[in-house]
Amino acid sequence: MNGRKFLDESNHRKGTGNQANALTTQEQAVLETIRATPFGTVEVVLHQSRIVQVVRTEKVKLEPDSQQR
């Protein structure tokens, strides 16, 4: 290891106090996508440590039709 933190928050968030812990618009979008996906995957695409795309793949579970035989 080179001694650096895996995720150095000081490079991504500026400010002091509660502002340092505030979510960016992009981070908020990721959380909203996760919460809106009951079954599936959420993929976050980064470019130079910035969120540029959020891909949501949702699974839809189907129940067998009991009338169809």
Backbone bond lengths (Angstrom), bond angles and torsions (degrees), N, CA, C in turn:
res aa  C-N    CA-C-N  psi(-1)  N-CA   C-N-CA  omega(-1)  CA-C   N-CA-C  phi
1 M - - - 1.458 - - 1.514 109.87 -
2 N 1.308 115.54 153.18 1.450 119.58 -178.41 1.528 112.59 -96.76
3 G 1.329 118.34 6.32 1.455 121.65 177.58 1.518 114.60 87.75
4 R 1.334 117.95 -7.74 1.464 120.19 178.58 1.515 110.57 -82.55
5 K 1.317 116.06 152.27 1.453 119.96 175.09 1.518 108.63 -67.40
6 F 1.340 116.19 149.88 1.460 120.38 176.86 1.521 110.49 -60.43
7 L 1.316 117.63 -44.85 1.457 122.31 177.54 1.515 107.32 -127.16
8 D 1.288 117.26 103.49 1.457 122.38 -178.23 1.521 109.12 -87.34
9 E 1.332 116.43 97.02 1.457 121.09 -175.59 1.523 112.78 -64.54
10 S 1.321 117.70 -24.39 1.463 119.28 -178.57 1.522 111.15 -65.09
11 N 1.327 118.26 -23.35 1.454 120.81 177.91 1.523 112.31 -79.17
12 H 1.323 117.38 -19.48 1.451 120.98 -174.09 1.520 113.84 -106.90
13 R 1.315 118.07 -24.09 1.457 120.74 -175.74 1.519 109.36 -127.45
14 K 1.306 115.29 132.75 1.462 120.51 177.90 1.529 108.96 -110.58
15 G 1.297 117.31 156.28 1.451 120.91 176.90 1.512 111.37 114.50
16 T 1.332 114.86 178.72 1.457 120.31 179.79 1.513 109.54 -128.53
17 G 1.296 116.09 168.75 1.465 121.35 176.95 1.515 111.34 63.30
18 N 1.339 116.42 -136.38 1.457 121.62 -177.58 1.521 112.48 -66.45
19 Q 1.318 118.83 -25.91 1.456 120.78 179.64 1.522 111.09 -62.57
20 A 1.306 117.80 -33.90 1.461 121.02 -178.55 1.522 111.29 -64.88
21 N 1.334 117.97 -25.98 1.452 122.09 -179.37 1.517 112.78 -99.08
22 A 1.330 118.44 -0.99 1.453 121.63 -178.62 1.523 110.08 -69.04
23 L 1.340 116.24 142.89 1.453 121.13 178.64 1.519 110.44 -81.15
24 T 1.326 115.49 144.15 1.458 119.59 173.63 1.525 108.47 -75.70
25 T 1.319 116.35 167.74 1.459 121.41 177.62 1.527 110.57 -59.59
26 Q 1.316 116.73 -39.66 1.453 121.09 -179.68 1.529 111.36 -67.77
27 E 1.323 117.33 -41.43 1.466 121.04 177.94 1.523 110.63 -64.58
28 Q 1.326 116.73 -39.49 1.466 121.22 177.85 1.531 110.14 -63.07
29 A 1.341 117.13 -39.51 1.464 121.10 178.75 1.525 111.15 -63.25
30 V 1.326 117.46 -38.26 1.469 121.46 177.92 1.529 109.80 -64.16
31 L 1.321 117.14 -47.01 1.472 120.18 179.77 1.525 111.68 -62.47
32 E 1.320 117.83 -41.39 1.467 120.89 178.59 1.522 111.23 -63.70
33 T 1.325 116.58 -38.10 1.463 120.59 178.32 1.521 110.57 -66.14
34 I 1.327 117.16 -42.29 1.472 120.97 177.81 1.519 110.36 -61.37
35 R 1.307 117.16 -45.87 1.473 121.04 -178.61 1.524 112.23 -66.10
36 A 1.328 117.71 -27.48 1.467 121.49 -178.28 1.528 112.70 -89.13
37 T 1.331 118.15 2.21 1.462 122.03 -177.43 1.525 109.51 -114.96
38 P 1.344 117.95 96.41 1.469 119.30 -177.54 1.529 113.21 -70.13
39 F 1.332 117.75 -36.79 1.467 122.93 177.86 1.521 107.48 -138.46
40 G 1.312 117.36 127.82 1.452 119.58 177.65 1.512 111.74 144.71
41 T 1.341 115.10 -155.06 1.452 120.61 -179.12 1.517 110.25 -132.49
42 V 1.333 115.08 152.40 1.453 122.33 173.27 1.518 106.60 -125.40
43 E 1.325 116.45 122.24 1.454 122.48 -179.14 1.526 108.18 -111.42
44 V 1.316 116.46 129.76 1.460 121.97 179.48 1.523 107.65 -108.58
45 V 1.334 116.07 123.00 1.462 121.90 -179.29 1.524 108.41 -101.31
46 L 1.330 115.94 127.44 1.457 122.09 -177.87 1.518 110.69 -112.95
47 H 1.318 115.83 148.52 1.459 122.67 171.25 1.512 107.03 -137.49
48 Q 1.314 116.96 115.77 1.461 123.33 -176.29 1.534 111.23 52.39
49 S 1.323 115.01 49.50 1.472 124.59 177.19 1.525 114.17 65.07
50 R 1.319 117.22 17.76 1.463 120.56 177.73 1.532 109.01 -118.61
51 I 1.326 116.04 141.39 1.456 121.64 178.54 1.524 108.03 -73.36
52 V 1.331 115.94 121.88 1.464 119.87 179.76 1.522 112.31 -116.71
53 Q 1.340 117.25 -15.59 1.456 119.84 -177.62 1.516 109.68 -158.64
54 V 1.330 115.68 143.69 1.453 122.17 173.67 1.522 106.55 -125.92
55 V 1.334 116.42 122.62 1.456 121.63 -178.87 1.520 108.29 -111.89
56 R 1.323 116.06 126.06 1.463 121.18 -179.58 1.523 109.32 -114.28
57 T 1.319 116.18 125.48 1.458 122.38 174.73 1.521 106.32 -117.16
58 E 1.318 116.11 115.98 1.462 120.23 -175.93 1.522 110.27 -107.42
59 K 1.330 115.46 134.49 1.458 121.34 175.30 1.525 108.23 -90.57
60 V 1.307 115.40 138.04 1.456 121.05 175.56 1.518 107.06 -115.28
61 K 1.320 116.03 117.67 1.465 121.01 -178.67 1.526 108.48 -90.72
62 L 1.307 115.54 124.70 1.465 121.66 -178.39 1.532 109.54 -106.06
63 E 1.306 115.31 136.78 1.454 121.18 175.98 1.533 107.94 -88.23
64 P 1.334 118.09 142.27 1.449 119.70 177.02 1.527 110.40 -63.85
65 D 1.321 115.55 139.81 1.468 121.22 179.82 1.529 108.61 -77.11
66 S 1.335 118.06 114.91 1.464 121.97 -175.32 1.527 111.94 -70.12
67 Q 1.331 119.73 -21.25 1.462 122.31 -179.05 1.514 111.56 -83.13
68 Q 1.298 117.86 -18.75 1.452 121.95 -175.27 1.520 110.30 -93.69
69 R 1.321 119.04 113.95 1.468 123.47 178.43 1.471 111.00 -146.82
